Amino acid sequence: MNIYKELLKREEQLHSNASKSINSTRIRSEEPSPVRTEFQRDRDRILHSKSFRRLKHKTQVFIAPEGDHFRTRLTHTLEVSQIARTISKALNLNEDLTEAIALGHDLGHTPFGHMGEKILDSLSDIRFRHYEHSLRVVDKLEYSGKGLNLTEEVKDGILKHSKGIGEILSNDPDKMPKTLEGQIVRISDIIAYVNHDLDDSIRAGLITQESIPEISVKILGTTYAKRIDTFVVDIIRKTLESNLEYIAISPEIYEQLINLRKFLFDSVYLRKDFNRERGKTEHILLAIYEHVNKNPEEYINTYPEEDNIERRIIDFIAGMTDTYAINLFKSIVFPKYIY
């Protein structure tokens, strides 16, 4: 049996609007794998990358939490992947492409979560956005500067997964992923973090179950699992009604997704004690930035050759895990020997 040809035949059975790996392109052409489609190869490259492994020690919301059950950037990524794959499979879209985008969407995140991202953006004149850096990671930084040479469909989904506090499903085609699979990851990302950040914030004692907006609980459900199920089922149903022309969600459910996001910003992300933690984070990253600027040859890579030292210092800091950044900070500010 020719396994590769058999896999392509299976892709032919997908919905007509599904992305087909046979049509995908890379910057550098490669011989096909005998046992995997191009999107499967991308998924595997991301999964085996160093930047993916580092996600286990990067903050989702809580920095170095003492409890074992708080999310990290890695567990967030896996939850996004599972939600997105469920939707994609139900719609008969390309599950392999969906999974590859989901696994790679946060590879460019800094230590200390979005606080770290904002601070890194302010340290120099170099604009820093985690979604743009995720693309830089897979294109220029992984594999000792050679990059992972991913397909254009996967890279597009990674670059356009983020929406901040903007529109989740925008009418602006320039803001949305070109593929339906990428659009699924975009909405699955917010479904995942809204629900698990509520869960973690209750566990941390920052909010209570009773403080969650009553209308959201009534419409979406009282539990973490029920809320996710409500979102997923609604998206599948509404997208099928559109005949898969676009990824859709009903207005009532969409309103509650926005409502919960706003609740988290007001009650968790922008609360005063989180701002105090930002000061500590800023102190750590600024000390590291200044120290590495004085001793770049000790820390930064020689690649990419076309980029200046400042750009590579930002790359170095962005790639750190929380624990690495904290330990490096300690080594900078605490003396080793006292005579």
C-alpha positions in Angstrom: 0.0 0.0 0.0 1.2 3.5 -0.8 0.4 5.2 2.5 1.0 8.7 1.3 -1.5 8.3 -1.6 -4.0 6.7 0.8 -3.8 9.7 3.1 -4.4 12.0 0.2 -7.4 10.0 -0.8 -8.8 10.4 2.7 -8.3 14.2 2.4 -10.4 14.1 -0.8 -13.3 13.0 1.3 -13.2 16.2 3.4 -15.6 19.1 2.8 -15.0 21.0 -0.4 -13.9 24.0 1.7 -11.4 22.1 3.8 -7.7 22.8 3.2 -5.9 20.0 1.3 -2.3 19.3 2.0 -1.6 18.5 -1.6 -2.1 22.2 -2.4 0.2 23.4 0.4 3.5 25.2 -0.3 6.7 25.8 1.7 9.5 28.4 1.2 11.9 25.5 0.6 10.5 22.7 -1.4 10.9 19.2 0.1 10.4 15.6 -1.0 7.0 14.2 0.3 7.0 11.9 3.3 6.0 8.3 2.4 3.7 8.1 5.5 2.6 11.6 6.4 0.8 14.5 4.7 2.4 18.0 4.7 0.2 19.2 7.6 1.1 16.1 9.6 4.8 16.9 9.1 4.2 20.4 10.3 2.4 19.2 13.4 5.3 16.8 14.2 7.9 19.5 13.7 6.2 21.8 16.1 5.6 19.1 18.7 9.3 18.1 18.6 10.6 21.7 18.7 12.5 23.2 21.7 10.1 26.2 21.8 7.2 23.8 22.3 8.9 22.1 25.2 9.6 25.4 26.9 5.9 26.2 27.0 5.5 23.9 30.1 7.4 26.5 32.2 5.8 29.7 30.8 3.0 31.5 32.5 -0.6 31.4 31.4 -2.0 33.7 34.2 -0.2 32.7 37.4 3.6 32.9 37.6 5.2 29.7 39.1 2.0 28.7 40.9 2.3 26.5 43.9 -0.6 24.3 43.1 -0.2 21.4 40.6 -3.5 22.1 38.8 -3.0 25.6 37.4 -2.6 26.0 33.7 0.7 26.8 32.0 1.2 28.0 28.4 1.7 24.3 27.4 -1.6 23.0 28.9 -3.4 26.0 27.4 -2.0 25.0 24.0 -3.2 21.4 24.5 -6.7 22.5 25.5 -6.9 24.8 22.5 -5.8 21.9 20.3 -8.5 19.6 21.6 -11.3 22.1 21.3 -10.2 23.0 17.8 -9.8 19.4 16.7 -13.3 18.5 17.9 -14.9 21.3 15.9 -12.8 20.6 12.8 -13.5 16.9 12.8 -17.3 17.5 13.3 -17.3 19.8 10.3 -15.3 17.4 8.2 -12.4 19.9 7.8 -8.7 19.1 7.9 -8.0 18.0 11.5 -4.2 17.8 10.9 -3.9 21.4 9.8 -6.1 22.5 12.7 -3.9 20.6 15.2 -0.6 22.0 13.7 -1.9 25.6 13.9 -3.1 25.1 17.5 0.1 23.5 18.7 2.2 26.3 17.2 0.0 29.3 18.0 1.8 30.4 21.2 5.4 29.4 20.5 6.4 33.1 20.6 5.1 33.9 24.0 7.5 35.5 26.5 8.1 34.5 30.1 5.5 35.9 32.5 2.6 35.8 30.0 1.1 38.9 28.5 2.8 41.1 31.2 6.1 39.9 29.8 5.0 40.6 26.3 4.0 44.2 27.1 7.3 44.8 29.0 9.4 43.3 26.2 7.7 45.6 23.7 8.6 48.6 25.8 12.3 47.7 26.4 13.5 48.7 22.9 12.3 50.3 19.7 11.6 46.8 18.3 7.8 46.1 18.1 7.0 42.9 20.0 3.8 40.9 19.5 3.7 37.3 20.6 1.8 36.2 17.5 4.4 37.8 15.2 7.2 36.3 17.3 5.6 32.9 17.0 6.0 33.2 13.3 9.6 34.3 13.7 10.3 31.3 15.9 9.2 28.8 13.3 10.7 30.7 10.4 14.0 31.9 11.7 14.9 30.7 15.2 14.1 27.0 15.5 16.5 24.4 14.2 19.6 26.5 14.9 18.4 29.3 12.6 17.2 27.2 9.8 13.6 27.4 10.8 11.0 24.6 10.6 10.0 25.4 7.0 6.3 25.1 7.7 3.6 25.3 5.1 2.0 28.7 4.4 -1.4 27.5 5.7 0.1 26.7 9.2 2.1 29.9 9.3 -0.9 32.0 8.4 -3.0 30.4 11.1 -0.3 31.0 13.7 0.1 34.7 12.7 -3.6 35.5 12.8 -4.7 33.5 15.8 -4.6 36.4 18.2 -7.3 39.0 18.7 -6.5 40.6 22.0 -9.6 42.4 23.1 -10.6 43.0 19.4 -13.1 41.1 17.3 -13.0 37.3 17.6 -14.5 36.7 14.1 -13.7 39.8 12.2 -15.3 40.9 8.9 -11.9 42.2 7.9 -10.3 39.4 5.8 -6.8 40.8 6.5 -7.3 40.0 10.2 -8.7 36.5 9.8 -6.8 33.3 8.9 -7.3 32.4 5.2 -8.3 28.8 6.1 -11.4 27.7 8.0 -9.1 25.5 10.1 -7.2 28.7 11.1 -10.4 30.4 12.0 -11.4 27.5 14.2 -8.1 27.8 16.1 -8.7 31.6 16.5 -12.0 31.1 18.3 -10.9 28.0 20.1 -8.1 30.0 21.7 -10.5 32.4 23.4 -12.9 29.6 24.3 -10.1 27.8 26.1 -8.6 30.7 28.0 -11.9 32.2 29.0 -13.0 29.0 30.6 -9.7 27.8 32.1 -8.8 31.2 33.4 -12.1 31.3 35.2 -11.4 27.9 36.6 -7.9 28.9 37.7 -9.0 32.2 39.2 -11.6 30.5 41.3 -8.9 28.0 42.5 -6.6 30.9 43.3 -9.4 32.7 45.3 -9.4 35.7 43.0 -13.1 35.2 42.1 -15.9 32.9 43.2 -18.3 30.8 41.2 -21.1 33.1 42.4 -19.3 36.2 41.0 -19.4 34.9 37.4 -22.1 37.0 35.5 -25.4 35.3 36.2 -26.6 35.7 32.6 -23.5 33.8 31.3 -24.0 31.0 33.8 -27.7 30.7 32.7 -26.9 30.6 29.0 -23.6 28.7 29.0 -23.8 26.4 32.0 -22.6 26.3 35.5 -19.5 24.1 35.0 -16.2 24.4 33.0 -17.1 21.4 30.9 -20.7 22.5 30.2 -19.6 25.9 29.0 -17.0 24.5 26.6 -19.6 22.0 25.3 -22.1 24.9 24.8 -19.6 26.9 22.7 -18.4 23.9 20.7 -21.9 22.6 19.8 -23.1 26.1 18.9 -20.2 26.8 16.6 -20.6 23.4 14.8 -24.4 24.0 14.4 -24.1 27.6 13.1 -21.2 26.8 10.8 -23.1 23.9 9.2 -26.0 26.3 8.7 -23.6 28.5 6.7 -22.7 25.5 4.5 -19.1 26.1 5.8 -18.7 29.4 4.0 -17.2 30.7 7.2 -16.9 29.7 10.9 -20.0 31.0 12.7 -21.4 31.4 16.2 -24.9 32.5 17.3 -25.2 36.1 18.5 -26.5 35.0 22.0 -23.5 32.7 22.6 -21.0 35.1 21.1 -22.3 37.9 23.4 -21.6 35.7 26.5 -18.1 34.9 25.2 -17.4 38.6 25.0 -19.1 39.1 28.4 -16.9 36.5 30.1 -13.7 38.0 28.5 -14.7 41.4 29.9 -15.4 39.9 33.3 -11.9 38.4 33.4 -10.2 41.6 32.3 -12.1 43.6 35.0 -11.8 41.0 37.8 -8.5 39.3 37.1 -6.2 40.5 34.4 -6.3 44.3 35.3 -6.8 44.0 39.1 -4.5 46.1 41.2 -2.5 43.3 42.7 -1.7 42.0 39.2 -0.3 45.5 38.4 2.0 45.2 41.4 3.3 41.9 40.0 3.9 43.7 36.7 6.3 46.0 38.6 8.3 42.9 39.8 8.3 41.4 36.3 9.4 44.7 34.7 12.3 44.9 37.2 13.4 41.3 36.4 13.3 41.7 32.6 14.9 45.2 32.6 17.8 43.9 34.7 18.2 40.9 32.3 18.0 43.2 29.2 20.6 45.6 30.5 22.9 42.8 31.6 22.8 41.0 28.3 23.2 44.2 26.4 26.6 44.6 28.2 27.6 41.0 27.6 25.9 39.9 24.4 28.5 37.4 23.4 27.9 35.3 26.5 24.2 34.8 25.8 22.8 35.4 22.3 22.9 33.3 19.2 24.9 34.2 16.1 21.8 33.8 14.0 19.9 35.2 12.3 22.9 36.8 10.7 20.9 39.5 9.0 19.5 40.8 12.4 21.3 43.1 14.7 22.3 42.3 18.3 19.4 44.1 19.8 16.9 42.0 17.8 18.7 38.9 18.9 18.7 40.0 22.6 14.9 40.4 22.4 14.8 36.9 20.8 16.8 35.5 23.7 14.6 37.0 26.4 11.4 36.1 24.6 12.5 32.4 24.5 13.1 32.2 28.2 10.9 30.2 30.5 9.8 31.9 33.8 12.2 29.7 35.8 15.1 30.5 33.5 14.4 34.2 33.7 14.1 34.2 37.5 17.3 32.1 37.9 19.3 34.4 35.5 18.0 37.4 37.4 19.2 35.9 40.7 22.6 35.2 39.2 22.9 38.9 38.1 21.8 40.6 41.3 22.9 38.2 44.0 26.6 37.8 44.8 28.2 34.4 44.6 31.0 35.1 47.0 31.4 37.4 50.0 34.9 37.8 51.5 
